[in-house]
Amino acid sequence: MGKKYKLPLHIKKYIQTELYDYKKNKKLIVMLEKENVSTRTFLLAIQRLNKIDKVYNNLSTEEKEAFEKIFIDKHNQIYAEMHDNITKDMYYNIKNKIIYLTAIEFDLI
């Protein structure tokens, strides 16, 4: 099942960074919206966040919970297994699936 969501390493790392920075970027966007900033970079950031939101909204309830634990709360695999009852296989499968689906949404594959 691991090969199902296989990506080139540079794409995986880029998407993973976008997902881990999601919460921070969301706060930054809200702050910049209050200041009425609308640069190209700002608009591209909104576009990236909207694509991540689209992937999130298409996940099952279980996958949404895992998304929040992995990328929002930044729980590592061991913590998730001990405190969130997410098995090692489930953790990596959902993580890789979310990265893969986000890469598709970003038109990287």
C-alpha positions as protocol buffer text, in pm:
chain_id: "A"
residue {
  index: 1
  type: MET
  ca { x: 0 y: 0 z: 0 }
}
residue {
  index: 2
  type: GLY
  ca { x: 301 y: 232 z: 47 }
}
residue {
  index: 3
  type: LYS
  ca { x: 368 y: 256 z: -327 }
}
residue {
  index: 4
  type: LYS
  ca { x: 14 y: 379 z: -388 }
}
residue {
  index: 5
  type: TYR
  ca { x: 101 y: 732 z: -271 }
}
residue {
  index: 6
  type: LYS
  ca { x: 462 y: 744 z: -393 }
}
residue {
  index: 7
  type: LEU
  ca { x: 594 y: 1089 z: -486 }
}
residue {
  index: 8
  type: PRO
  ca { x: 932 y: 1233 z: -581 }
}
residue {
  index: 9
  type: LEU
  ca { x: 1108 y: 1344 z: -264 }
}
residue {
  index: 10
  type: HIS
  ca { x: 1126 y: 1714 z: -356 }
}
residue {
  index: 11
  type: ILE
  ca { x: 749 y: 1728 z: -417 }
}
residue {
  index: 12
  type: LYS
  ca { x: 676 y: 1539 z: -96 }
}
residue {
  index: 13
  type: LYS
  ca { x: 893 y: 1774 z: 110 }
}
residue {
  index: 14
  type: TYR
  ca { x: 739 y: 2085 z: -50 }
}
residue {
  index: 15
  type: ILE
  ca { x: 382 y: 1968 z: 12 }
}
residue {
  index: 16
  type: GLN
  ca { x: 467 y: 1851 z: 363 }
}
residue {
  index: 17
  type: THR
  ca { x: 605 y: 2198 z: 441 }
}
residue {
  index: 18
  type: GLU
  ca { x: 288 y: 2362 z: 306 }
}
residue {
  index: 19
  type: LEU
  ca { x: 73 y: 2132 z: 521 }
}
residue {
  index: 20
  type: TYR
  ca { x: 277 y: 2183 z: 839 }
}
residue {
  index: 21
  type: ASP
  ca { x: 271 y: 2563 z: 783 }
}
residue {
  index: 22
  type: TYR
  ca { x: -104 y: 2565 z: 715 }
}
residue {
  index: 23
  type: LYS
  ca { x: -212 y: 2691 z: 1058 }
}
residue {
  index: 24
  type: LYS
  ca { x: 57 y: 2960 z: 1069 }
}
residue {
  index: 25
  type: ASN
  ca { x: -23 y: 3075 z: 714 }
}
residue {
  index: 26
  type: LYS
  ca { x: -395 y: 3085 z: 789 }
}
residue {
  index: 27
  type: LYS
  ca { x: -331 y: 3323 z: 1080 }
}
residue {
  index: 28
  type: LEU
  ca { x: -102 y: 3535 z: 864 }
}
residue {
  index: 29
  type: ILE
  ca { x: -366 y: 3561 z: 590 }
}
residue {
  index: 30
  type: VAL
  ca { x: -629 y: 3677 z: 841 }
}
residue {
  index: 31
  type: MET
  ca { x: -388 y: 3939 z: 974 }
}
residue {
  index: 32
  type: LEU
  ca { x: -300 y: 4064 z: 624 }
}
residue {
  index: 33
  type: GLU
  ca { x: -666 y: 4074 z: 520 }
}
residue {
  index: 34
  type: LYS
  ca { x: -734 y: 4314 z: 808 }
}
residue {
  index: 35
  type: GLU
  ca { x: -462 y: 4541 z: 669 }
}
residue {
  index: 36
  type: ASN
  ca { x: -614 y: 4522 z: 317 }
}
residue {
  index: 37
  type: VAL
  ca { x: -297 y: 4384 z: 161 }
}
residue {
  index: 38
  type: SER
  ca { x: -342 y: 4230 z: -183 }
}
residue {
  index: 39
  type: THR
  ca { x: -6 y: 4158 z: -340 }
}
residue {
  index: 40
  type: ARG
  ca { x: 61 y: 3875 z: -581 }
}
residue {
  index: 41
  type: THR
  ca { x: 232 y: 3675 z: -307 }
}
residue {
  index: 42
  type: PHE
  ca { x: -66 y: 3724 z: -77 }
}
residue {
  index: 43
  type: LEU
  ca { x: -309 y: 3609 z: -345 }
}
residue {
  index: 44
  type: LEU
  ca { x: -96 y: 3301 z: -422 }
}
residue {
  index: 45
  type: ALA
  ca { x: -86 y: 3216 z: -51 }
}
residue {
  index: 46
  type: ILE
  ca { x: -466 y: 3234 z: -35 }
}
residue {
  index: 47
  type: GLN
  ca { x: -484 y: 3009 z: -340 }
}
residue {
  index: 48
  type: ARG
  ca { x: -255 y: 2749 z: -175 }
}
residue {
  index: 49
  type: LEU
  ca { x: -460 y: 2755 z: 145 }
}
residue {
  index: 50
  type: ASN
  ca { x: -782 y: 2712 z: -53 }
}
residue {
  index: 51
  type: LYS
  ca { x: -636 y: 2407 z: -226 }
}
residue {
  index: 52
  type: ILE
  ca { x: -544 y: 2254 z: 109 }
}
residue {
  index: 53
  type: ASP
  ca { x: -895 y: 2332 z: 237 }
}
residue {
  index: 54
  type: LYS
  ca { x: -1041 y: 2157 z: -68 }
}
residue {
  index: 55
  type: VAL
  ca { x: -837 y: 1842 z: 4 }
}
residue {
  index: 56
  type: TYR
  ca { x: -935 y: 1857 z: 373 }
}
residue {
  index: 57
  type: ASN
  ca { x: -1306 y: 1889 z: 291 }
}
residue {
  index: 58
  type: ASN
  ca { x: -1291 y: 1577 z: 69 }
}
residue {
  index: 59
  type: LEU
  ca { x: -1142 y: 1359 z: 346 }
}
residue {
  index: 60
  type: SER
  ca { x: -1343 y: 1119 z: 559 }
}
residue {
  index: 61
  type: THR
  ca { x: -1409 y: 1209 z: 923 }
}
residue {
  index: 62
  type: GLU
  ca { x: -1134 y: 974 z: 1041 }
}
residue {
  index: 63
  type: GLU
  ca { x: -888 y: 1124 z: 792 }
}
residue {
  index: 64
  type: LYS
  ca { x: -982 y: 1478 z: 897 }
}
residue {
  index: 65
  type: GLU
  ca { x: -906 y: 1393 z: 1258 }
}
residue {
  index: 66
  type: ALA
  ca { x: -571 y: 1246 z: 1156 }
}
residue {
  index: 67
  type: PHE
  ca { x: -499 y: 1555 z: 940 }
}
residue {
  index: 68
  type: GLU
  ca { x: -551 y: 1777 z: 1242 }
}
residue {
  index: 69
  type: LYS
  ca { x: -335 y: 1560 z: 1466 }
}
residue {
  index: 70
  type: ILE
  ca { x: -52 y: 1527 z: 1213 }
}
residue {
  index: 71
  type: PHE
  ca { x: -38 y: 1867 z: 1042 }
}
residue {
  index: 72
  type: ILE
  ca { x: -217 y: 2111 z: 1274 }
}
residue {
  index: 73
  type: ASP
  ca { x: -120 y: 1975 z: 1617 }
}
residue {
  index: 74
  type: LYS
  ca { x: 208 y: 1837 z: 1471 }
}
residue {
  index: 75
  type: HIS
  ca { x: 192 y: 1505 z: 1657 }
}
residue {
  index: 76
  type: ASN
  ca { x: 465 y: 1264 z: 1554 }
}
residue {
  index: 77
  type: GLN
  ca { x: 389 y: 897 z: 1491 }
}
residue {
  index: 78
  type: ILE
  ca { x: 479 y: 776 z: 1841 }
}
residue {
  index: 79
  type: TYR
  ca { x: 275 y: 1048 z: 2013 }
}
residue {
  index: 80
  type: ALA
  ca { x: -22 y: 983 z: 1783 }
}
residue {
  index: 81
  type: GLU
  ca { x: -3 y: 611 z: 1855 }
}
residue {
  index: 82
  type: MET
  ca { x: 13 y: 657 z: 2232 }
}
residue {
  index: 83
  type: HIS
  ca { x: -232 y: 944 z: 2281 }
}
residue {
  index: 84
  type: ASP
  ca { x: -457 y: 953 z: 1975 }
}
residue {
  index: 85
  type: ASN
  ca { x: -496 y: 576 z: 1913 }
}
residue {
  index: 86
  type: ILE
  ca { x: -365 y: 608 z: 1558 }
}
residue {
  index: 87
  type: THR
  ca { x: -166 y: 301 z: 1457 }
}
residue {
  index: 88
  type: LYS
  ca { x: 170 y: 338 z: 1285 }
}
residue {
  index: 89
  type: ASP
  ca { x: 34 y: 203 z: 955 }
}
residue {
  index: 90
  type: MET
  ca { x: -271 y: 429 z: 972 }
}
residue {
  index: 91
  type: TYR
  ca { x: -58 y: 734 z: 1058 }
}
residue {
  index: 92
  type: TYR
  ca { x: 175 y: 694 z: 761 }
}
residue {
  index: 93
  type: ASN
  ca { x: -96 y: 583 z: 519 }
}
residue {
  index: 94
  type: ILE
  ca { x: -317 y: 883 z: 594 }
}
residue {
  index: 95
  type: LYS
  ca { x: -20 y: 1122 z: 601 }
}
residue {
  index: 96
  type: ASN
  ca { x: 103 y: 999 z: 262 }
}
residue {
  index: 97
  type: LYS
  ca { x: -249 y: 1004 z: 119 }
}
residue {
  index: 98
  type: ILE
  ca { x: -302 y: 1365 z: 225 }
}
residue {
  index: 99
  type: ILE
  ca { x: 36 y: 1467 z: 83 }
}
residue {
  index: 100
  type: TYR
  ca { x: -44 y: 1285 z: -242 }
}
residue {
  index: 101
  type: LEU
  ca { x: -391 y: 1439 z: -277 }
}
residue {
  index: 102
  type: THR
  ca { x: -254 y: 1784 z: -201 }
}
residue {
  index: 103
  type: ALA
  ca { x: 18 y: 1739 z: -465 }
}
residue {
  index: 104
  type: ILE
  ca { x: -254 y: 1653 z: -716 }
}
residue {
  index: 105
  type: GLU
  ca { x: -451 y: 1963 z: -612 }
}
residue {
  index: 106
  type: PHE
  ca { x: -137 y: 2176 z: -652 }
}
residue {
  index: 107
  type: ASP
  ca { x: -94 y: 2029 z: -1006 }
}
residue {
  index: 108
  type: LEU
  ca { x: 249 y: 1890 z: -919 }
}
residue {
  index: 109
  type: ILE
  ca { x: 173 y: 1539 z: -1042 }
}
